[in-house]
Amino acid sequence: MNADVVREVLAESQAAKLTFPEVVRRLLDAGVESYFCDLAVRQETFYMSDGRTHSEKMALPPATIAEEFSPSEVVAAIRGAQADTIRYPEFVKRSVEAGVIAYWAFLTGKRVIYFGPKGEIHIEEFPRPKP
């Protein structure tokens, strides 16, 4: 694992410089299989293919997580990121407004699980590549 690469990707993502596909590609290249983003404590933990982990605090400003989970608003934030009409800082803002307390991105499994404050979940498969 190259912690410097993980830090760089996280910093660039939080600065709205990367799209989600760019984040996925660079993290996979660095040996990351998945990462868990805890929006309540503002920390991301990266799980490597060799079994090691690496955690980093988020630099984004804290935000209050909505008490109610809104799957439709979660999906709207996801679609905005997929269309590149919003980048990571806005995605996080909209996600917490939709009641997302954490999410786990399984890069090799090509899905993300979003968690609400009362145990709600939304599972999002990565978009299929266009032919």
N, C-alpha and C positions, 0 to 999 in steps of 0.2 A: 504494500500500500504506500502510496505517495501522499502523505498528509498535506504537503504543500499544494498539490494539484486539487485536492478536495477543498482546501481553504480558498484557493483561487476561484474555483467554480462557484462555491457558495457566495463569495464576495461579488463576483460578476453577476450572478443571478439576482442577488439582493439589490444590486445597482441597476437592475432592469436592462442589462446588456446582453442577456442570453435568452433564447427561446427554450421551451421545455425539451424539444428534441435535441438541441445542442447540449443541454445539461445531461440528458440521458447518455448521449454518445460519449461525452468526456468522462463521466463517472464510470461508465462501463469500461472504457479504456484504462481507467485508473484501478480497476479491479473491484469496484463497488457492485454488489449484487442487489442491495436494497438500502433504503434509508428511512428512518422514522423521524417525523417532524412533530415535536410536541409544542403546539402553539401556546399552551398555558405557561410553560416555563421558558419558552423562546429558545429551544435547543434542538439541534438536529444530530442524530446518531447515524453513522454510516457503517454498514455491515459488509465486510470484504469477503471475497471468495475464499480466502485462506483462513477464515474464522476470526480474524481480528476485527476490532471495532474502533471507531474514531468519532468523538463528539465535538461539536462546535456550538457556541452560543450564536444566536441570530443577532444581526446588527439592526434589524428593522425595529421601529418603535413599537412598544407594547400596545395592544388593543384589547378592549373588553370583548370577550367571547359571548355571543348571544345565548340566551338561556334556552331558546327553542331552535331545534335543528330543522332547516328547510332544504330538503333534497333538491327542489327545483332551483333554488338559489345557488346551491353547490354546483349543480350541473351548469348553470349559467356562467359561473366563474370558470369552470373547466373549459367550456366552449370558447370563452373569451381568450383563454390562454392558448387553446389549440389553434384558434384563428389568428393568433398573434395581434389581437386588438388590445390585449392587456399583457403586461409582463408580471414577474413574480411579486413585486411589492403590492400591486393592485390586486393580484390573485389572493394573496394572504389577507389583505384588508377585506375583500368580499367574502372570503371563506369564513373568517371569524364572525362577520356580520350574519352569515348563514348558519352559525352555530357549530362550526368545525373546531373541535378542541385539539385534534391531532390527525395526522394521516401517515400511512405507511406506503411508500412507493417501492414496489417489487420490480426492479428494472429487468431482471432476467425472466420474471414471470409475466411482464408486460401488463401490470395492473396496479391500481392504487386503491387503497381502502381508506375512506374518510370516516372519522368517528365523531359522533355528536356527544354532548355533555351528559346524556342519559343512556348512553350505550347504543344509540342509533348508528347505523352504518350505511354508507353508499359505496358500492364497488364500481370502479370505472376501468374498463379495458382500454389499453392503448389503441389509438386509431390505427386501422389497417393502412398500409402504404397505398397510395393511389397508383393504379397501373400506368 
